[in-house]
Amino acid sequence: MENYRPETICVQGGYTPGNGEPRQIPIVQSTTFKYATSADMGKLFDLEASGYFYSRLQNPTCDYVAAKIAALEGGTAAMLTSSGQAANFLALFNIASCGDHIVSSASIYGGTFNLLSVTMAKMGIEVTFVSPDCAPQELDAAFRPNTKAVFGETIANPALTVLDIEKFAAAAHAHGVPLVVDNTFPTPVGCRPIQWGADIVTHSTTKYMDGHGVAVGGAIVDAGRFDWMAHAHKFPGLCTPDESYHGITYAEKFGREGAFITKCTAQLMRDFGCTQSPQSAFYLNLGLESLHVRMQRHCENGQAVAEFLHSHPKVEAVHYCGLPSDPYHALAEKYLPNGSCGVVSFELKGGRPAAEAFMGRLRLAAIETHVADARTCCLNPATSTHRQMTEQQLAEAGIPAGLVRMSCGLESKEELIADIQQALEAV
Ligand SMILES: *Cc1c(COP(=O)(O)O)cnc(C)c1O
């Protein structure tokens, strides 16, 4: 399947039924799996044989769907997690532990910013945030001898900045560490970060991959390229024996293709248990089957709405990399030639009261804490997610009080624009 185009992998990747087997991925709703002898089971626990024994670690339904996502991203192995938050945490904690350091783009999802700057700091992992637009020398200067990974988002939520993946990959590799890229917003239909040098790709599958607002989930994909053994002193977790797994050395036993995901499953999923349910994985797969068709429409609607807003006199500014006037347009042309996503951020003249009045008048677009859904939704960070901040704090965080983040769904673009137009008239 890896050699097929994304459209074909979306529909058929990950699962190939044998004679007389279900055409659709079966939901294996079972916590455990039966074996004839204790010796058979023992081999699984020693990672001497592969197979299922307990759904906290692995389940066939989840593995079929993970295999589809691995093929879509062009990776060698993947795993599902209970959420996007769990995916980013496990991906980074798999290589960084107490006393280590991470370099991250400052333009990232608020939940991930909190995970890195507060929760992982409590675990003794330090983070240096850099502007996604920083010069290569500035990026280089952020590294320390104990740096273990570089992190960024292809298209950041909600700032909608575009990551220069090649610039970040070059810096990471010059310092002997992998680049981890959260590819939630473009999905592999819009961009495959591995093609540009990323080593690990993460997803909140809750967003476009699911696309219908039905199941929270996440995924981690390994490009299978990073040479852990060449930097063995930096990655003892992968390159020295794991005493909690009978002395297995992951990088030796599973090679570049399998070490990262095997360790992340056998060790971190075993211990943290943030697994995705087979039922959720089934829903996720239904979303993936139409991802390529839906992304095209989300991008088309996002572009049309951004262009309309850009020309409207009551709109102060529009952030959307598909607009030629956007500072990220050039990067978008390189990394996102087929379109970016359906999320558009814009500022209304008249600040917070104008944003509130505008949103209150919308008929199709609902006010929700969500993005990347089939149904158009919007949010004013100043009165919702960032409500506790003062006007001054909002300004410092780069979030104007009148900012509206609108996630364009799959409705008619003419009717979405008409809805926005009538709401703007009321402001
Ligand atoms: C939503 C989101 C997350 C967190 O994902 P959950 O599934 O909500 O845990 C992480 N990264 C990005 C870019 C997101 O948009």
The ligand as an SDF file (V2000), in Angstrom:
LIG
                    3D

 15 15  0  0  0  0  0  0  0  0999 V2000
   -6.3250   19.7400   19.2630 C   0  0  0  0  0  0  0  0  0  0  0  0
   -4.8760   19.6860   19.0610 C   0  0  0  0  0  0  0  0  0  0  0  0
   -4.0500   18.9300   19.9190 C   0  0  0  0  0  0  0  0  0  0  0  0
   -4.6010   18.1860   21.1030 C   0  0  0  0  0  0  0  0  0  0  0  0
   -5.3710   17.1290   20.6670 O   0  0  0  0  0  0  0  0  0  0  0  0
   -6.5470   16.4410   21.5320 P   0  0  0  0  0  0  0  0  0  0  0  0
   -7.0140   15.3510   20.6520 O   0  0  0  0  0  0  0  0  0  0  0  0
   -7.5640   17.5060   21.8000 O   0  0  0  0  0  0  0  0  0  0  0  0
   -5.9150   15.9530   22.7940 O   0  0  0  0  0  0  0  0  0  0  0  0
   -2.6990   18.8910   19.6390 C   0  0  0  0  0  0  0  0  0  0  0  0
   -2.1710   19.5580   18.5980 N   0  0  0  0  0  0  0  0  0  0  0  0
   -2.9360   20.3050   17.7600 C   0  0  0  0  0  0  0  0  0  0  0  0
   -2.2990   21.0280   16.6270 C   0  0  0  0  0  0  0  0  0  0  0  0
   -4.3070   20.3980   17.9620 C   0  0  0  0  0  0  0  0  0  0  0  0
   -5.0640   21.1460   17.1430 O   0  0  0  0  0  0  0  0  0  0  0  0
  1  2  1  0
  2  3  1  0
  2 14  2  0
  3  4  1  0
  3 10  2  0
  4  5  1  0
  5  6  1  0
  6  7  2  0
  6  8  1  0
  6  9  1  0
 10 11  1  0
 11 12  2  0
 12 13  1  0
 12 14  1  0
 14 15  1  0
M  END
$$$$
